[in-house]
Amino acid sequence: VVATVQDAARRAIGEAEIFRLTVSDQETFACALLSPPPPTPAMERAFARRRALLHTE
């Protein structure tokens, strides 16, 4: 019983971790990674809060 439950859990986790994208979606994702848009004002504020919390430059 334990082995069956473990196998089912592994399958569920594997399915939750795998994203299947169309070729068009893959291209869009790759373009976003290679040429991200400039940060919005809200994102800039979030970065500033993070720097302040972590005391980083």
MOPAC internal coordinates of N, CA, C and O (Angstrom, degrees):
PM7 1SCF
backbone

  N    0.0000 0     0.00 0     0.00 0    0    0    0
  C    1.4533 1     0.00 0     0.00 0    1    0    0
  C    1.5219 1   110.26 1     0.00 0    2    1    0
  O    1.2310 1   120.50 1   135.50 1    3    2    1
  N    1.3306 1   116.66 1   -44.50 1    3    2    1
  C    1.4687 1   120.20 1  -179.21 1    5    3    2
  C    1.5256 1   110.41 1   -61.96 1    6    5    3
  O    1.2310 1   120.51 1   136.54 1    7    6    5
  N    1.3194 1   116.62 1   -43.46 1    7    6    5
  C    1.4599 1   120.19 1  -179.47 1    9    7    6
  C    1.5237 1   111.04 1   -62.77 1   10    9    7
  O    1.2310 1   119.84 1   140.78 1   11   10    9
  N    1.3057 1   117.91 1   -39.22 1   11   10    9
  C    1.4658 1   121.90 1   178.79 1   13   11   10
  C    1.5178 1   110.93 1   -64.41 1   14   13   11
  O    1.2310 1   120.53 1   137.26 1   15   14   13
  N    1.3216 1   116.60 1   -42.74 1   15   14   13
  C    1.4607 1   120.72 1   178.98 1   17   15   14
  C    1.5277 1   110.38 1   -66.55 1   18   17   15
  O    1.2310 1   120.07 1   139.10 1   19   18   17
  N    1.3329 1   117.47 1   -40.90 1   19   18   17
  C    1.4626 1   120.79 1   178.17 1   21   19   18
  C    1.5279 1   111.06 1   -62.26 1   22   21   19
  O    1.2310 1   120.52 1   136.57 1   23   22   21
  N    1.3256 1   116.62 1   -43.43 1   23   22   21
  C    1.4651 1   120.40 1   178.23 1   25   23   22
  C    1.5288 1   111.06 1   -61.63 1   26   25   23
  O    1.2310 1   120.37 1   136.48 1   27   26   25
  N    1.3137 1   116.89 1   -43.52 1   27   26   25
  C    1.4625 1   120.92 1   178.90 1   29   27   26
  C    1.5238 1   110.32 1   -63.65 1   30   29   27
  O    1.2310 1   120.21 1   140.72 1   31   30   29
  N    1.3199 1   117.21 1   -39.28 1   31   30   29
  C    1.4638 1   120.73 1   178.71 1   33   31   30
  C    1.5151 1   110.60 1   -65.92 1   34   33   31
  O    1.2310 1   120.07 1   137.44 1   35   34   33
  N    1.3146 1   117.47 1   -42.56 1   35   34   33
  C    1.4782 1   120.75 1   178.28 1   37   35   34
  C    1.5255 1   110.87 1   -60.97 1   38   37   35
  O    1.2310 1   120.46 1   136.84 1   39   38   37
  N    1.3259 1   116.73 1   -43.16 1   39   38   37
  C    1.4685 1   119.89 1   179.25 1   41   39   38
  C    1.5248 1   110.61 1   -63.82 1   42   41   39
  O    1.2310 1   120.06 1   136.59 1   43   42   41
  N    1.3109 1   117.49 1   -43.41 1   43   42   41
  C    1.4652 1   121.49 1  -179.37 1   45   43   42
  C    1.5208 1   110.77 1   -62.78 1   46   45   43
  O    1.2310 1   120.53 1   136.81 1   47   46   45
  N    1.3236 1   116.59 1   -43.19 1   47   46   45
  C    1.4702 1   120.25 1   178.87 1   49   47   46
  C    1.5184 1   109.84 1   -65.70 1   50   49   47
  O    1.2310 1   120.10 1   136.95 1   51   50   49
  N    1.3129 1   117.41 1   -43.05 1   51   50   49
  C    1.4657 1   120.96 1   179.17 1   53   51   50
  C    1.5156 1   111.98 1   -60.46 1   54   53   51
  O    1.2310 1   120.33 1   139.08 1   55   54   53
  N    1.3109 1   116.97 1   -40.92 1   55   54   53
  C    1.4612 1   120.57 1   179.27 1   57   55   54
  C    1.5189 1   111.31 1   -68.89 1   58   57   55
  O    1.2310 1   120.00 1   146.36 1   59   58   57
  N    1.3149 1   117.60 1   -33.64 1   59   58   57
  C    1.4607 1   121.23 1  -179.22 1   61   59   58
  C    1.5285 1   111.37 1   -74.66 1   62   61   59
  O    1.2310 1   119.81 1   154.94 1   63   62   61
  N    1.3269 1   117.96 1   -25.06 1   63   62   61
  C    1.4562 1   121.42 1  -176.90 1   65   63   62
  C    1.5225 1   113.17 1   -90.70 1   66   65   63
  O    1.2310 1   119.69 1   167.94 1   67   66   65
  N    1.3086 1   118.20 1   -12.06 1   67   66   65
  C    1.4616 1   121.88 1  -176.45 1   69   67   66
  C    1.5228 1   109.53 1  -101.36 1   70   69   67
  O    1.2310 1   121.44 1   -55.21 1   71   70   69
  N    1.3345 1   114.86 1   124.79 1   71   70   69
  C    1.4512 1   120.80 1   176.05 1   73   71   70
  C    1.5204 1   108.06 1  -106.71 1   74   73   71
  O    1.2310 1   120.79 1   -51.10 1   75   74   73
  N    1.3071 1   116.10 1   128.90 1   75   74   73
  C    1.4595 1   120.36 1   177.62 1   77   75   74
  C    1.5168 1   108.31 1  -107.40 1   78   77   75
  O    1.2310 1   121.02 1   -59.19 1   79   78   77
  N    1.3340 1   115.65 1   120.81 1   79   78   77
  C    1.4548 1   121.23 1  -177.04 1   81   79   78
  C    1.5227 1   110.22 1  -117.67 1   82   81   79
  O    1.2310 1   121.21 1   -30.72 1   83   82   81
  N    1.3263 1   115.30 1   149.28 1   83   82   81
  C    1.4573 1   119.34 1   172.65 1   85   83   82
  C    1.5311 1   107.78 1   -70.22 1   86   85   83
  O    1.2310 1   120.56 1   -13.97 1   87   86   85
  N    1.3112 1   116.53 1   166.03 1   87   86   85
  C    1.4648 1   120.29 1   178.36 1   89   87   86
  C    1.5271 1   109.84 1   -59.27 1   90   89   87
  O    1.2310 1   120.30 1   138.56 1   91   90   89
  N    1.3119 1   117.03 1   -41.44 1   91   90   89
  C    1.4673 1   120.59 1   178.47 1   93   91   90
  C    1.5231 1   111.06 1   -61.82 1   94   93   91
  O    1.2310 1   120.28 1   135.80 1   95   94   93
  N    1.3304 1   117.08 1   -44.20 1   95   94   93
  C    1.4623 1   120.77 1   178.06 1   97   95   94
  C    1.5246 1   111.43 1   -64.89 1   98   97   95
  O    1.2310 1   120.05 1   143.15 1   99   98   97
  N    1.3285 1   117.51 1   -36.85 1   99   98   97
  C    1.4609 1   120.96 1   177.30 1  101   99   98
  C    1.5285 1   110.21 1   -62.55 1  102  101   99
  O    1.2310 1   120.42 1   136.80 1  103  102  101
  N    1.3249 1   116.80 1   -43.20 1  103  102  101
  C    1.4674 1   120.90 1   179.23 1  105  103  102
  C    1.5301 1   110.66 1   -64.34 1  106  105  103
  O    1.2310 1   120.48 1   137.24 1  107  106  105
  N    1.3212 1   116.69 1   -42.76 1  107  106  105
  C    1.4667 1   120.88 1   178.86 1  109  107  106
  C    1.5195 1   110.35 1   -61.85 1  110  109  107
  O    1.2310 1   120.46 1   135.94 1  111  110  109
  N    1.3330 1   116.73 1   -44.06 1  111  110  109
  C    1.4619 1   121.86 1  -179.93 1  113  111  110
  C    1.5298 1   110.38 1   -62.96 1  114  113  111
  O    1.2310 1   120.26 1   134.10 1  115  114  113
  N    1.3336 1   117.11 1   -45.90 1  115  114  113
  C    1.4636 1   121.26 1  -179.63 1  117  115  114
  C    1.5295 1   110.65 1   -62.87 1  118  117  115
  O    1.2310 1   120.07 1   138.51 1  119  118  117
  N    1.3233 1   117.48 1   -41.49 1  119  118  117
  C    1.4700 1   120.65 1   178.58 1  121  119  118
  C    1.5264 1   110.79 1   -63.67 1  122  121  119
  O    1.2310 1   120.05 1   140.90 1  123  122  121
  N    1.3079 1   117.52 1   -39.10 1  123  122  121
  C    1.4637 1   121.18 1   179.09 1  125  123  122
  C    1.5278 1   110.51 1   -65.77 1  126  125  123
  O    1.2310 1   120.18 1   143.59 1  127  126  125
  N    1.3248 1   117.27 1   -36.41 1  127  126  125
  C    1.4670 1   120.18 1   177.94 1  129  127  126
  C    1.5281 1   111.37 1   -70.53 1  130  129  127
  O    1.2310 1   120.87 1   139.18 1  131  130  129
  N    1.3241 1   115.94 1   -40.82 1  131  130  129
  C    1.4651 1   120.19 1  -176.32 1  133  131  130
  C    1.5264 1   113.03 1   -78.68 1  134  133  131
  O    1.2310 1   120.26 1   150.13 1  135  134  133
  N    1.3194 1   117.10 1   -29.87 1  135  134  133
  C    1.4661 1   121.71 1  -179.29 1  137  135  134
  C    1.5226 1   109.19 1  -136.91 1  138  137  135
  O    1.2310 1   120.42 1  -106.38 1  139  138  137
  N    1.3184 1   116.79 1    73.62 1  139  138  137
  C    1.4645 1   118.25 1  -177.73 1  141  139  138
  C    1.5253 1   111.35 1   -67.59 1  142  141  139
  O    1.2310 1   120.40 1   -29.53 1  143  142  141
  N    1.3199 1   116.84 1   150.47 1  143  142  141
  C    1.4659 1   119.41 1   177.38 1  145  143  142
  C    1.5249 1   109.26 1   -69.49 1  146  145  143
  O    1.2310 1   120.14 1   -20.93 1  147  146  145
  N    1.3239 1   117.34 1   159.07 1  147  146  145
  C    1.4652 1   118.89 1   178.10 1  149  147  146
  C    1.5264 1   110.16 1   -64.52 1  150  149  147
  O    1.2310 1   120.26 1   -29.72 1  151  150  149
  N    1.3224 1   117.10 1   150.28 1  151  150  149
  C    1.4630 1   119.22 1  -179.23 1  153  151  150
  C    1.5268 1   111.30 1   -65.54 1  154  153  151
  O    1.2310 1   121.20 1   -37.65 1  155  154  153
  N    1.3068 1   115.31 1   142.35 1  155  154  153
  C    1.4585 1   121.34 1   176.96 1  157  155  154
  C    1.5332 1   108.59 1   -78.54 1  158  157  155
  O    1.2310 1   119.91 1   -14.27 1  159  158  157
  N    1.3276 1   117.77 1   165.73 1  159  158  157
  C    1.4633 1   119.29 1   176.73 1  161  159  158
  C    1.5360 1   112.60 1   -55.81 1  162  161  159
  O    1.2310 1   120.10 1   141.27 1  163  162  161
  N    1.3211 1   117.41 1   -38.73 1  163  162  161
  C    1.4641 1   120.28 1   178.41 1  165  163  162
  C    1.5238 1   110.67 1   -63.79 1  166  165  163
  O    1.2310 1   120.39 1   140.71 1  167  166  165
  N    1.3247 1   116.85 1   -39.29 1  167  166  165
  C    1.4652 1   120.37 1   178.98 1  169  167  166
  C    1.5274 1   110.17 1   -67.68 1  170  169  167
  O    1.2310 1   120.07 1   140.57 1  171  170  169
  N    1.3284 1   117.48 1   -39.43 1  171  170  169
  C    1.4646 1   120.92 1   177.12 1  173  171  170
  C    1.5274 1   110.64 1   -60.46 1  174  173  171
  O    1.2310 1   120.37 1   138.04 1  175  174  173
  N    1.3368 1   116.89 1   -41.96 1  175  174  173
  C    1.4645 1   120.30 1   178.02 1  177  175  174
  C    1.5274 1   110.62 1   -64.34 1  178  177  175
  O    1.2310 1   120.68 1   140.75 1  179  178  177
  N    1.3331 1   116.30 1   -39.25 1  179  178  177
  C    1.4631 1   120.34 1   178.81 1  181  179  178
  C    1.5308 1   110.32 1   -64.29 1  182  181  179
  O    1.2310 1   120.15 1   137.65 1  183  182  181
  N    1.3283 1   117.32 1   -42.35 1  183  182  181
  C    1.4634 1   121.06 1   177.20 1  185  183  182
  C    1.5280 1   110.52 1   -60.80 1  186  185  183
  O    1.2310 1   120.58 1   136.76 1  187  186  185
  N    1.3317 1   116.49 1   -43.24 1  187  186  185
  C    1.4602 1   120.95 1  -179.84 1  189  187  186
  C    1.5285 1   110.83 1   -63.30 1  190  189  187
  O    1.2310 1   120.32 1   137.93 1  191  190  189
  N    1.3233 1   116.99 1   -42.07 1  191  190  189
  C    1.4732 1   120.05 1   177.85 1  193  191  190
  C    1.5233 1   110.45 1   -63.31 1  194  193  191
  O    1.2310 1   120.62 1   139.10 1  195  194  193
  N    1.3284 1   116.43 1   -40.90 1  195  194  193
  C    1.4605 1   120.63 1   179.20 1  197  195  194
  C    1.5223 1   110.48 1   -62.92 1  198  197  195
  O    1.2310 1   120.66 1   133.72 1  199  198  197
  N    1.3414 1   116.34 1   -46.28 1  199  198  197
  C    1.4654 1   119.87 1   178.74 1  201  199  198
  C    1.5303 1   110.41 1   -59.15 1  202  201  199
  O    1.2310 1   120.37 1   137.68 1  203  202  201
  N    1.3401 1   116.91 1   -42.32 1  203  202  201
  C    1.4534 1   120.37 1  -179.14 1  205  203  202
  C    1.5316 1   111.28 1   -66.34 1  206  205  203
  O    1.2310 1   120.42 1   140.66 1  207  206  205
  N    1.3011 1   116.79 1   -39.34 1  207  206  205
  C    1.4628 1   119.95 1  -179.99 1  209  207  206
  C    1.5322 1   111.86 1   -69.01 1  210  209  207
  O    1.2310 1   121.16 1   142.49 1  211  210  209
  N    1.3270 1   115.38 1   -37.51 1  211  210  209
  C    1.4635 1   119.48 1  -176.73 1  213  211  210
  C    1.5247 1   112.58 1   -95.40 1  214  213  211
  O    1.2310 1   120.63 1   174.68 1  215  214  213
  N    1.3205 1   116.40 1    -5.32 1  215  214  213
  C    1.4705 1   122.09 1  -179.14 1  217  215  214
  C    1.5211 1   111.54 1    55.30 1  218  217  215
  O    1.2310 1   121.19 1  -133.33 1  219  218  217
  N    1.3376 1   115.34 1    46.67 1  219  218  217
  C    1.4626 1   120.12 1   179.36 1  221  219  218
  C    1.5120 1   109.38 1  -111.04 1  222  221  219
  O    1.2310 1   120.98 1   -16.34 1  223  222  221
  N    1.2927 1   115.72 1   163.66 1  223  222  221
  C    1.4704 1   121.84 1   178.52 1  225  223  222
  C    1.4970 1   110.29 1   -92.61 1  226  225  223
  O    1.2310 1   120.10 1   180.00 1  227  226  225

